C-alpha cells in the first residue's frame, strides 16, 4: 500500500474548517440562530465522520467518501452563491475542488478498500459502471443527504409537524440510499493465498474463489473473449480471469428475476487499477500472460 494520495486527502480534509468554513459561516449568518446552529452542527458531525473514515480505512470509508465529495462541492458552491462571491468563497471552492480531485484518485479508493483486508489478503476495487456513476449514484447521494439533513433543519425552523415527519421518513430513505451506495463499495477482487476471490454482490450472489491451482491466466481481456461479463458495462481496461476447467457461479439477474447458475471457464471484471491487479498476480506467482 502506498497511501500518498490518501495522506494528502487527510491533510486537505483537516484544513476544511479553515478554508471552507469561513464561506459557510458567512452564508449562514443570514439564517435564524436555531437554523444556523443546527446546520453548523450537521456540518461538523459530517466533517468528523469523514475524517474518521479517512483515518481508519475500511470498505465503508469508501462509501462515506463517495457521499462526502459531492456534498462538499454542493455546500461550498451554495455558500458562495448565497453569501455573494468573495475571496473566502473562491478559496473554499478551490480547496473543495482539490479535495474532489484527490479523493477521486484511484489509489485512494484502493487504499480504503484494502484497509479491510486480513493478513496476506489484498483487496482491489472494481470500477463503478458509468450509467450508475452518472445517474443512479448521484441520486442516491441526494436522497441520503436530504434524508439526514432536511428534517432537523425544519424542526429548527419551528416546523414541528412537517419536520418530525421528515425526520422519520428521511431516516428511512437515507438508509436505502446508503445501502445502495455501499453495494458499489463492496465490489472488489481479493487476492488470498489460495487464489483470487471475486466479491461482487451486484452481479453474483456469493463470492467466488478461483483457486490458484485452477487458474489458467489473469490478464487483459482479448476482444473475442467468451468470459462471463461481470463488469456491468464499466469501461477501461478489462481483465479476464480464466480457469483451466469451467466452474459454476450463481449469477444475479436484473430486477426481480431469480438468480441463475452459470458454468463458465472465465470471468470478466473491470478493476479501477488494472496494473495493480497484474502486479499483485505476478507477485503471488499467479499465471500472468
SULRA-V273979 format. One record per run of one state. SS is the DSSP state (a for helix, b for strand, c for the rest). FROM is the first residue (numbers start at 1). TO is the last residue. Records with the same first field share a line. If there is no record, write none. Layout:
SS: FROM-TO ; FROM-TO
This chain:
c: 1-3 ; 20-20 ; 29-32 ; 56-58 ; 84-86 ; 104-105 ; 115-121 ; 127-129 ; 157-159 ; 186-187 ; 193-194 ; 200-203 ; 205-207 ; 221-227 ; 230-238 ; 252-259 ; 270-270 ; 272-273 ; 284-289
a: 4-19 ; 21-28 ; 33-55 ; 59-83 ; 87-103 ; 106-114 ; 130-156 ; 160-185 ; 212-214 ; 274-283
b: 122-126 ; 188-192 ; 195-199 ; 204-204 ; 208-211 ; 215-220 ; 228-229 ; 239-251 ; 260-269 ; 271-271
